[in-house]
Amino acid sequence: MPRYTSYPPATQFTDAVGADAQAKALNGVVSGTPISLYAHIPYCQSICWYCGCNTGAAGRTQRLHAYLEVLEAEMTLVAKMLGGRGKLQRIAFGGGSPNAIEPIAFVRLVDRLVTMFAGNEPDISVEIDPRAFSLEWAMTLAVAQVSRVSFGVQSFDPEIQAAIGRIQPVEMIETCMASLRARGIRSINFDLMYGLPHQTNESLLGTLDHVVRMRPSRIALFGYAHLPHIFPRQKRIDAAALPGIEARFEQAAIGYEMLVSEGYVPLGFDHFALPDDSIAIAAAEGKLRRNFQGFTEDQSDVLIGFGASAISQFPEAIIQNEKNPGAYREIVGAHQLAGRRGLIRDADDQMRARLIERLLCTGRTDASCLSDDAAAMAALRQLEVRRLVVRNGSEIAMTEAGRPYARVVAALFDTTLPALGTGSLAA
């Protein structure tokens, strides 16, 4: 089932939509339009076996320098095309691991983005690998006025860490958090996982005990997706040690119950935040959004991605850059836009995107567009019978029991799924 960080989902991207559509979308940005930027660093100092991200080993320093030079060249090219029409709101750095590069290189990237896109103190967030974190990085993030840091924690259980190739003791994360908080960076996210090899209810609860004691501002609790045919590095994970479907469901429920009981506000189906965090406030005000960064308080409808595999999202189009870092360098080196795959969104796509986003962010949405779809209406009735949704006129709302099935309910609005019937929806 798609995660619906966009609609139509990324599975519908085609090679027929690329640089030309990207140029048209950029040229169509109206003056004063709020925009957000995303910079992808596709390298890590050490590769984790569970990872499904577009990343590789950092290796030689020259490789990183060459990539950063081209990344800056792409930023320059896009900034010229945009011509100062966008109003910069946010910058997000992801990967891979942004802290795979040198701290001074990171400061330069921030400076160049803020300068080229005329940002006035934008909100800046960074994904960090705690294994490559240092006091120098803590000071660098503070100097760069980063407002939010996200740590990939996954699990604190030593057996599980060994099984997924990511060793990072509790003390390591505690030191990272203390360094950031001492320098005024208090908005800290944890990414956790359930469904990992050898994971049990007890080991998940053990991890959550540590987490709630450290009190991060936000928590994402994702289900591990084992797809070794797509991500060969996952072949190192013992598939026989993975929890079954029922165990995964139970782990997700346990995580939800514990985090809510500890005062975290549930957002969507896999995010949580402390009540005073900006994303929880946005949710309370009905302003929660969903994009390729997941659930967010970002209100921008234009997200511009830089780097290999980065995705740019506009109301009328979604375009992904060339995934291979080497090919990406060649394309941008030839002074061309890097968009190579994507899709065009017509009025119906944009309408369904809004309905799906509202459903996932608020738990309710208008379903009048389903009235002429016999299969979708039959599936909706099955969801009603199971008390996963309730209907009030044309509006549907998920029940508390239906929250774990949010993506299933969202699929009712998805015209891209083949042979969508009540059996696949009710499973």
C-alpha positions as a Python dict, from the first residue, in 0.01 Angstrom:
ca = {
    (1, 'M'): (0, 0, 0),
    (2, 'P'): (149, 342, -92),
    (3, 'R'): (253, 570, 193),
    (4, 'Y'): (84, 863, 16),
    (5, 'T'): (357, 1118, 70),
    (6, 'S'): (223, 1235, -266),
    (7, 'Y'): (-68, 1160, -494),
    (8, 'P'): (-38, 1007, -743),
    (9, 'P'): (225, 802, -554),
    (10, 'A'): (587, 770, -666),
    (11, 'T'): (512, 427, -817),
    (12, 'Q'): (345, 618, -1101),
    (13, 'F'): (655, 816, -1198),
    (14, 'T'): (746, 785, -1566),
    (15, 'D'): (1052, 868, -1777),
    (16, 'A'): (826, 1075, -2002),
    (17, 'V'): (820, 1354, -1742),
    (18, 'G'): (1155, 1513, -1665),
    (19, 'A'): (1362, 1827, -1716),
    (20, 'D'): (1115, 2000, -1950),
    (21, 'A'): (831, 1963, -1700),
    (22, 'Q'): (1067, 2072, -1423),
    (23, 'A'): (1158, 2390, -1614),
    (24, 'K'): (794, 2466, -1686),
    (25, 'A'): (699, 2423, -1320),
    (26, 'L'): (986, 2642, -1200),
    (27, 'N'): (903, 2914, -1452),
    (28, 'G'): (540, 2897, -1340),
    (29, 'V'): (614, 2983, -976),
    (30, 'V'): (439, 3312, -902),
    (31, 'S'): (617, 3594, -719),
    (32, 'G'): (580, 3565, -342),
    (33, 'T'): (495, 3193, -348),
    (34, 'P'): (616, 3023, -28),
    (35, 'I'): (877, 2760, -114),
    (36, 'S'): (1069, 2493, 74),
    (37, 'L'): (1403, 2345, -27),
    (38, 'Y'): (1542, 1995, 22),
    (39, 'A'): (1908, 1899, -26),
    (40, 'H'): (1996, 1530, -56),
    (41, 'I'): (2338, 1399, 51),
    (42, 'P'): (2349, 1041, -86),
    (43, 'Y'): (2645, 926, 125),
    (44, 'C'): (2700, 773, 470),
    (45, 'Q'): (3015, 692, 662),
    (46, 'S'): (2871, 346, 725),
    (47, 'I'): (2584, 172, 543),
    (48, 'C'): (2305, 18, 753),
    (49, 'W'): (2159, -307, 623),
    (50, 'Y'): (1793, -216, 674),
    (51, 'C'): (1816, 115, 485),
    (52, 'G'): (1597, 181, 182),
    (53, 'C'): (1737, 528, 112),
    (54, 'N'): (1935, 628, -195),
    (55, 'T'): (2279, 631, -36),
    (56, 'G'): (2625, 479, -66),
    (57, 'A'): (2949, 471, 131),
    (58, 'A'): (3122, 809, 152),
    (59, 'G'): (3461, 656, 75),
    (60, 'R'): (3707, 901, -78),
    (61, 'T'): (3691, 1267, 31),
    (62, 'Q'): (3725, 1373, -332),
    (63, 'R'): (3397, 1200, -415),
    (64, 'L'): (3214, 1413, -158),
    (65, 'H'): (3382, 1734, -276),
    (66, 'A'): (3290, 1662, -639),
    (67, 'Y'): (2930, 1594, -543),
    (68, 'L'): (2901, 1913, -337),
    (69, 'E'): (3040, 2122, -623),
    (70, 'V'): (2773, 1990, -856),
    (71, 'L'): (2504, 2023, -590),
    (72, 'E'): (2589, 2393, -562),
    (73, 'A'): (2586, 2423, -940),
    (74, 'E'): (2232, 2279, -949),
    (75, 'M'): (2123, 2525, -680),
    (76, 'T'): (2264, 2812, -886),
    (77, 'L'): (2088, 2692, -1202),
    (78, 'V'): (1750, 2659, -1030),
    (79, 'A'): (1786, 2990, -845),
    (80, 'K'): (1845, 3170, -1178),
    (81, 'M'): (1536, 3008, -1329),
    (82, 'L'): (1328, 3098, -1026),
    (83, 'G'): (1446, 3458, -1049),
    (84, 'G'): (1375, 3543, -686),
    (85, 'R'): (1001, 3479, -723),
    (86, 'G'): (983, 3225, -439),
    (87, 'K'): (961, 3318, -72),
    (88, 'L'): (1191, 3080, 114),
    (89, 'Q'): (1033, 2927, 426),
    (90, 'R'): (1224, 2607, 502),
    (91, 'I'): (1538, 2412, 421),
    (92, 'A'): (1570, 2041, 495),
    (93, 'F'): (1887, 1831, 462),
    (94, 'G'): (1852, 1456, 428),
    (95, 'G'): (2019, 1151, 284),
    (96, 'G'): (2208, 939, 339),
    (97, 'S'): (2367, 1138, 616),
    (98, 'P'): (2424, 1513, 580),
    (99, 'N'): (2693, 1483, 847),
    (100, 'A'): (2891, 1257, 614),
    (101, 'I'): (3031, 1582, 472),
    (102, 'E'): (3265, 1819, 657),
    (103, 'P'): (3104, 2069, 895),
    (104, 'I'): (3249, 2365, 707),
    (105, 'A'): (3101, 2229, 383),
    (106, 'F'): (2760, 2213, 550),
    (107, 'V'): (2786, 2576, 663),
    (108, 'R'): (2870, 2674, 306),
    (109, 'L'): (2564, 2490, 173),
    (110, 'V'): (2335, 2666, 418),
    (111, 'D'): (2489, 3003, 336),
    (112, 'R'): (2457, 2949, -39),
    (113, 'L'): (2093, 2839, -16),
    (114, 'V'): (1991, 3129, 206),
    (115, 'T'): (2177, 3375, -16),
    (116, 'M'): (2064, 3242, -355),
    (117, 'F'): (1701, 3205, -252),
    (118, 'A'): (1685, 3524, -43),
    (119, 'G'): (1580, 3353, 276),
    (120, 'N'): (1499, 3554, 586),
    (121, 'E'): (1582, 3320, 875),
    (122, 'P'): (1422, 3005, 725),
    (123, 'D'): (1343, 2704, 940),
    (124, 'I'): (1635, 2460, 891),
    (125, 'S'): (1621, 2089, 972),
    (126, 'V'): (1892, 1823, 936),
    (127, 'E'): (1896, 1443, 952),
    (128, 'I'): (2197, 1323, 1149),
    (129, 'D'): (2372, 988, 1191),
    (130, 'P'): (2466, 984, 1562),
    (131, 'R'): (2760, 752, 1489),
    (132, 'A'): (2928, 1031, 1291),
    (133, 'F'): (2827, 1311, 1530),
    (134, 'S'): (3079, 1521, 1719),
    (135, 'L'): (3111, 1831, 1933),
    (136, 'E'): (3224, 2016, 1621),
    (137, 'W'): (2900, 1919, 1448),
    (138, 'A'): (2694, 2039, 1747),
    (139, 'M'): (2865, 2378, 1729),
    (140, 'T'): (2829, 2387, 1350),
    (141, 'L'): (2454, 2324, 1361),
    (142, 'A'): (2414, 2600, 1619),
    (143, 'V'): (2619, 2847, 1412),
    (144, 'A'): (2415, 2758, 1102),
    (145, 'Q'): (2098, 2836, 1303),
    (146, 'V'): (1955, 2488, 1254),
    (147, 'S'): (1625, 2467, 1439),
    (148, 'R'): (1556, 2094, 1426),
    (149, 'V'): (1769, 1779, 1422),
    (150, 'S'): (1650, 1426, 1347),
    (151, 'F'): (1839, 1120, 1473),
    (152, 'G'): (1802, 776, 1320),
    (153, 'V'): (1765, 563, 1634),
    (154, 'Q'): (1563, 262, 1508),
    (155, 'S'): (1620, 52, 1824),
    (156, 'F'): (1829, 55, 2141),
    (157, 'D'): (1835, -325, 2169),
    (158, 'P'): (2196, -449, 2112),
    (159, 'E'): (2085, -773, 1940),
    (160, 'I'): (1865, -584, 1697),
    (161, 'Q'): (2134, -324, 1630),
    (162, 'A'): (2377, -602, 1541),
    (163, 'A'): (2115, -764, 1315),
    (164, 'I'): (2061, -444, 1113),
    (165, 'G'): (2423, -325, 1103),
    (166, 'R'): (2378, -15, 1315),
    (167, 'I'): (2560, -17, 1648),
    (168, 'Q'): (2491, 291, 1859),
    (169, 'P'): (2466, 257, 2239),
    (170, 'V'): (2213, 455, 2442),
    (171, 'E'): (2496, 666, 2583),
    (172, 'M'): (2587, 781, 2232),
    (173, 'I'): (2240, 924, 2171),
    (174, 'E'): (2233, 1081, 2518),
    (175, 'T'): (2564, 1258, 2447),
    (176, 'C'): (2436, 1384, 2110),
    (177, 'M'): (2120, 1525, 2266),
    (178, 'A'): (2306, 1689, 2553),
    (179, 'S'): (2547, 1857, 2308),
    (180, 'L'): (2261, 1998, 2101),
    (181, 'R'): (2050, 2111, 2394),
    (182, 'A'): (2348, 2286, 2552),
    (183, 'R'): (2374, 2494, 2234),
    (184, 'G'): (2009, 2590, 2218),
    (185, 'I'): (1884, 2327, 1972),
    (186, 'R'): (1592, 2174, 2157),
    (187, 'S'): (1373, 2047, 1874),
    (188, 'I'): (1503, 1692, 1832),
    (189, 'N'): (1333, 1408, 1643),
    (190, 'F'): (1384, 1033, 1681),
    (191, 'D'): (1316, 788, 1399),
    (192, 'L'): (1223, 447, 1542),
    (193, 'M'): (1123, 119, 1379),
    (194, 'Y'): (909, -182, 1455),
    (195, 'G'): (910, -510, 1265),
    (196, 'L'): (1291, -539, 1288),
    (197, 'P'): (1475, -874, 1307),
    (198, 'H'): (1457, -1036, 1654),
    (199, 'Q'): (1230, -754, 1773),
    (200, 'T'): (973, -848, 2038),
    (201, 'N'): (715, -650, 2231),
    (202, 'E'): (956, -646, 2525),
    (203, 'S'): (1251, -513, 2324),
    (204, 'L'): (1033, -244, 2168),
    (205, 'L'): (911, -138, 2512),
    (206, 'G'): (1271, -133, 2633),
    (207, 'T'): (1363, 106, 2353),
    (208, 'L'): (1060, 324, 2423),
    (209, 'D'): (1154, 340, 2792),
    (210, 'H'): (1484, 503, 2693),
    (211, 'V'): (1311, 726, 2439),
    (212, 'V'): (1050, 875, 2673),
    (213, 'R'): (1320, 932, 2935),
    (214, 'M'): (1520, 1140, 2684),
    (215, 'R'): (1204, 1325, 2580),
    (216, 'P'): (1265, 1409, 2212),
    (217, 'S'): (1026, 1667, 2067),
    (218, 'R'): (901, 1436, 1792),
    (219, 'I'): (901, 1064, 1727),
    (220, 'A'): (835, 872, 1407),
    (221, 'L'): (761, 503, 1452),
    (222, 'F'): (793, 336, 1112),
    (223, 'G'): (736, -23, 1010),
    (224, 'Y'): (1047, -186, 858),
    (225, 'A'): (989, -286, 494),
    (226, 'H'): (1198, -588, 393),
    (227, 'L'): (1255, -558, 17),
    (228, 'P'): (1590, -724, -59),
    (229, 'H'): (1502, -754, -430),
    (230, 'I'): (1498, -373, -445),
    (231, 'F'): (1762, -296, -180),
    (232, 'P'): (2035, -565, -202),
    (233, 'R'): (2193, -452, 127),
    (234, 'Q'): (1887, -594, 304),
    (235, 'K'): (1997, -945, 203),
    (236, 'R'): (2228, -932, 505),
    (237, 'I'): (1921, -933, 729),
    (238, 'D'): (1790, -1273, 834),
    (239, 'A'): (1434, -1280, 697),
    (240, 'A'): (1350, -1572, 928),
    (241, 'A'): (1412, -1343, 1228),
    (242, 'L'): (1154, -1085, 1116),
    (243, 'P'): (825, -1060, 1312),
    (244, 'G'): (514, -1178, 1129),
    (245, 'I'): (222, -958, 1023),
    (246, 'E'): (28, -1003, 1348),
    (247, 'A'): (337, -934, 1558),
    (248, 'R'): (411, -620, 1356),
    (249, 'F'): (57, -495, 1406),
    (250, 'E'): (83, -558, 1779),
    (251, 'Q'): (416, -375, 1799),
    (252, 'A'): (270, -72, 1623),
    (253, 'A'): (-24, -72, 1867),
    (254, 'I'): (206, -107, 2169),
    (255, 'G'): (418, 184, 2049),
    (256, 'Y'): (112, 401, 1995),
    (257, 'E'): (-34, 323, 2338),
    (258, 'M'): (288, 385, 2526),
    (259, 'L'): (377, 711, 2354),
    (260, 'V'): (27, 852, 2397),
    (261, 'S'): (25, 748, 2763),
    (262, 'E'): (353, 939, 2807),
    (263, 'G'): (198, 1261, 2680),
    (264, 'Y'): (286, 1252, 2310),
    (265, 'V'): (21, 1372, 2064),
    (266, 'P'): (-47, 1121, 1783),
    (267, 'L'): (-15, 1272, 1435),
    (268, 'G'): (-139, 1077, 1138),
    (269, 'F'): (-61, 707, 1167),
    (270, 'D'): (308, 696, 1262),
    (271, 'H'): (419, 1034, 1402),
    (272, 'F'): (404, 1169, 1757),
    (273, 'A'): (500, 1501, 1915),
    (274, 'L'): (500, 1678, 2250),
    (275, 'P'): (200, 1912, 2285),
    (276, 'D'): (412, 2229, 2271),
    (277, 'D'): (598, 2126, 1954),
    (278, 'S'): (515, 2328, 1642),
    (279, 'I'): (385, 2025, 1453),
    (280, 'A'): (145, 1932, 1735),
    (281, 'I'): (23, 2292, 1744),
    (282, 'A'): (-28, 2284, 1367),
    (283, 'A'): (-230, 1964, 1402),
    (284, 'A'): (-449, 2118, 1674),
    (285, 'E'): (-514, 2414, 1441),
    (286, 'G'): (-599, 2185, 1146),
    (287, 'K'): (-280, 2283, 961),
    (288, 'L'): (-95, 1949, 958),
    (289, 'R'): (37, 1863, 610),
    (290, 'R'): (198, 1561, 444),
    (291, 'N'): (472, 1560, 181),
    (292, 'F'): (787, 1367, 95),
    (293, 'Q'): (930, 1449, 438),
    (294, 'G'): (627, 1281, 598),
    (295, 'F'): (388, 1466, 829),
    (296, 'T'): (488, 1829, 863),
    (297, 'E'): (369, 2176, 959),
    (298, 'D'): (519, 2311, 634),
    (299, 'Q'): (245, 2501, 448),
    (300, 'S'): (441, 2545, 122),
    (301, 'D'): (289, 2390, -190),
    (302, 'V'): (623, 2416, -372),
    (303, 'L'): (907, 2190, -259),
    (304, 'I'): (1228, 2207, -462),
    (305, 'G'): (1472, 1919, -430),
    (306, 'F'): (1847, 1929, -498),
    (307, 'G'): (2083, 1637, -539),
    (308, 'A'): (2073, 1284, -676),
    (309, 'S'): (1723, 1130, -641),
    (310, 'A'): (1578, 1445, -477),
    (311, 'I'): (1213, 1511, -554),
    (312, 'S'): (1058, 1846, -642),
    (313, 'Q'): (687, 1886, -584),
    (314, 'F'): (461, 2147, -744),
    (315, 'P'): (80, 2160, -753),
    (316, 'E'): (78, 2052, -1118),
    (317, 'A'): (385, 1825, -1132),
    (318, 'I'): (621, 1604, -933),
    (319, 'I'): (972, 1547, -1069),
    (320, 'Q'): (1256, 1333, -937),
    (321, 'N'): (1620, 1401, -1013),
    (322, 'E'): (1851, 1143, -1168),
    (323, 'K'): (1917, 883, -897),
    (324, 'N'): (2273, 781, -982),
    (325, 'P'): (2522, 1032, -832),
    (326, 'G'): (2766, 988, -1122),
    (327, 'A'): (2501, 1044, -1390),
    (328, 'Y'): (2362, 1332, -1185),
    (329, 'R'): (2702, 1502, -1184),
    (330, 'E'): (2728, 1468, -1563),
    (331, 'I'): (2382, 1615, -1623),
    (332, 'V'): (2426, 1916, -1397),
    (333, 'G'): (2784, 1956, -1517),
    (334, 'A'): (2637, 2009, -1863),
    (335, 'H'): (2424, 2293, -1717),
    (336, 'Q'): (2100, 2093, -1745),
    (337, 'L'): (1822, 2040, -1494),
    (338, 'A'): (1853, 1700, -1327),
    (339, 'G'): (1484, 1597, -1340),
    (340, 'R'): (1449, 1256, -1507),
    (341, 'R'): (1126, 1096, -1380),
    (342, 'G'): (793, 1223, -1259),
    (343, 'L'): (430, 1286, -1336),
    (344, 'I'): (189, 1563, -1430),
    (345, 'R'): (-108, 1623, -1200),
    (346, 'D'): (-434, 1726, -1362),
    (347, 'A'): (-724, 1886, -1174),
    (348, 'D'): (-862, 1547, -1064),
    (349, 'D'): (-520, 1437, -932),
    (350, 'Q'): (-484, 1758, -735),
    (351, 'M'): (-833, 1722, -591),
    (352, 'R'): (-767, 1363, -482),
    (353, 'A'): (-429, 1466, -339),
    (354, 'R'): (-604, 1722, -118),
    (355, 'L'): (-867, 1470, -3),
    (356, 'I'): (-606, 1204, 78),
    (357, 'E'): (-386, 1455, 261),
    (358, 'R'): (-681, 1577, 468),
    (359, 'L'): (-777, 1221, 554),
    (360, 'L'): (-427, 1125, 667),
    (361, 'C'): (-371, 1450, 858),
    (362, 'T'): (-712, 1500, 1022),
    (363, 'G'): (-875, 1158, 1007),
    (364, 'R'): (-1167, 1281, 798),
    (365, 'T'): (-1237, 1398, 444),
    (366, 'D'): (-1506, 1452, 182),
    (367, 'A'): (-1589, 1134, -9),
    (368, 'S'): (-1843, 1266, -259),
    (369, 'C'): (-1603, 1190, -547),
    (370, 'L'): (-1648, 817, -473),
    (371, 'S'): (-2023, 813, -536),
    (372, 'D'): (-1986, 707, -901),
    (373, 'D'): (-1723, 440, -825),
    (374, 'A'): (-1904, 114, -747),
    (375, 'A'): (-1591, -72, -632),
    (376, 'A'): (-1481, 210, -401),
    (377, 'M'): (-1830, 242, -252),
    (378, 'A'): (-1846, -134, -190),
    (379, 'A'): (-1506, -119, -18),
    (380, 'L'): (-1621, 180, 188),
    (381, 'R'): (-1924, -16, 307),
    (382, 'Q'): (-1696, -301, 416),
    (383, 'L'): (-1487, -55, 616),
    (384, 'E'): (-1805, 76, 777),
    (385, 'V'): (-1918, -274, 869),
    (386, 'R'): (-1584, -329, 1038),
    (387, 'R'): (-1627, 4, 1221),
    (388, 'L'): (-1306, 144, 1077),
    (389, 'V'): (-1483, 447, 932),
    (390, 'V'): (-1814, 626, 985),
    (391, 'R'): (-2007, 831, 733),
    (392, 'N'): (-2192, 1156, 785),
    (393, 'G'): (-2342, 1262, 454),
    (394, 'S'): (-2057, 1295, 206),
    (395, 'E'): (-1790, 1307, 478),
    (396, 'I'): (-1610, 1001, 611),
    (397, 'A'): (-1413, 987, 935),
    (398, 'M'): (-1180, 718, 1064),
    (399, 'T'): (-1264, 570, 1401),
    (400, 'E'): (-997, 514, 1665),
    (401, 'A'): (-991, 148, 1558),
    (402, 'G'): (-945, 261, 1199),
    (403, 'R'): (-635, 474, 1262),
    (404, 'P'): (-388, 191, 1178),
    (405, 'Y'): (-570, 144, 847),
    (406, 'A'): (-536, 506, 735),
    (407, 'R'): (-348, 417, 416),
    (408, 'V'): (-610, 153, 332),
    (409, 'V'): (-885, 412, 362),
    (410, 'A'): (-678, 659, 156),
    (411, 'A'): (-656, 398, -120),
    (412, 'L'): (-1030, 442, -178),
    (413, 'F'): (-943, 768, -354),
    (414, 'D'): (-653, 623, -554),
    (415, 'T'): (-741, 566, -919),
    (416, 'T'): (-389, 441, -998),
    (417, 'L'): (-420, 112, -809),
    (418, 'P'): (-514, -180, -1040),
    (419, 'A'): (-817, -395, -961),
    (420, 'L'): (-892, -222, -634),
    (421, 'G'): (-1160, -428, -464),
    (422, 'T'): (-1310, -488, -124),
    (423, 'G'): (-1082, -785, -56),
    (424, 'S'): (-760, -585, -88),
    (425, 'L'): (-901, -296, 110),
    (426, 'A'): (-1045, -498, 395),
    (427, 'A'): (-733, -711, 450),
}
